Amino acid sequence: MRRAIIAAFGLFLFTLPVQAGDAEKGAKVYRKCVSCHMIGDGAKNRVGPQLNGIIGREIGAVADYKYSKAMVKYAAAEKLWSEENLAAYLESPRKVVKGGRMAFAGLRKEKDRNDIIAYLKEAAK
């Protein structure tokens, strides 16, 4: 019985959504991204695709952007950008999408990932 309770609690913790971040702090973290990605009114593709509406958007679906074969393969498996898979990708893009073109090493701090996700959700409203 005790093991079942512990297992159920562990499953509960595993399925919790990404912790809410601070969009204002996320705007500062996003500065690391602006050389390759745009967001907001008039956003265009650069080295990376524009990020408007990324949460809930189909992976690899921005028009007029040529994705790597690795990202296309990832998109076939994952389908949509959720907060959870975006957080994993932001932590280590090369680990999540092996062979992808994203040169950014990743955001090691969970707080930074949560903050930038909050910013991405707010910036393109």
N, C-alpha and C positions, 0 to 999 in steps of 0.2 A: 504494500500500500504506500509506504513512504517513498519507494523508488518511483512509483507511478506519479505521485505528487511532484517529486523533483523533476521527473521527465516532462510533465505537463508544464511546469513553470519554465523550464528551459526552452520548450517549444514556444511558449508565450513570449519570452524575451527575444527569441530569434525572429519572430514575426512582427515585432514592433516596427512602426515606420521610422524613417530617419528623424532624428531629433530636430525640432524647429530651430532654425538659425536666425541670425540677425541680418536682414537685408542691407542695412546701412554698412555694417562691417563687411558684408559680402561684396559690396561695391568696391571697397578697397582691395580685397583679395582679387577681384576681377581684373584689376590693373595688370595682372600677370598674363591675362588672356587677350587684351585688346590688340596686340600686334597681329593676331591671327583671326580673331572672331569679333564680329559686330553684333550688337543687340539694340533694339529700340526702333523708333521711326526711321525709315530709310536704310535699315541694316542691309548690307550686301555681303555676299560671300567674299572671303579673302583667301588666305592660305587654308583656313578652315571655314566650314559653313557658318552662316549667320545662326544665331541662337534663339531667335524669337520663338516663343511657345515650345521650347524644347521638352518640358515635362509633359508627357502624354503624347508627344509627337512620334511618328514612325521613325525608327532608326534608319539612317541612310536615305531619307526621302526629301531632302531639300533640292528643289529644282535647280538645274544648271550648276550643280556641284558634282564633281567627279570624285567619288569615294574610292578608297583603296579596296582591293579584293578582300583583304582581311576584314574590313568594316562591313562589306556586303555580306560576307559569311556570318559575321556576328549578328547582323540585322535579320538574317534568315532564322536565327535561333532565338533572338530576344524580342523582336518585333517593335516594341515601344520603349522610349526612354521613361523609366520610372525614377522616382527619387532614389530608390535603392540601387538600381544598376548604374545610374549616373554617379552616385557617390562612390561606388566601386571603381568606375572608370576614372573618375577624378583622382582617386587615390593612386592608381597605377595604370595609366592608359596602356602601356606596353604589355602589362601582365594580362589585362582583361581582353585586349584585342591584339593578339600576337601577330606581328607583321604589319600592324597599322602604321600610318604615316605621322601620327601625332608625335611631335618631338618633345613636348612638355613631359617632364619627369613625373609630375603628380603632386598632389597636396597631401603631405603626410599627416597633418593635424585634422582630426575628425571635425573639430570646431570650424576650421576654415572651409571644409567641404560642406558642412551644414549651412554656413553663412553664405557661401556662393550659390548654393541651390536656392536659398531664400531670395537672394538678389535676382537670380534668373527668373524666378516665378513672378517677382514684382516688376522688373524692368521692362517687360514686353507686354504689359497690360494695355 
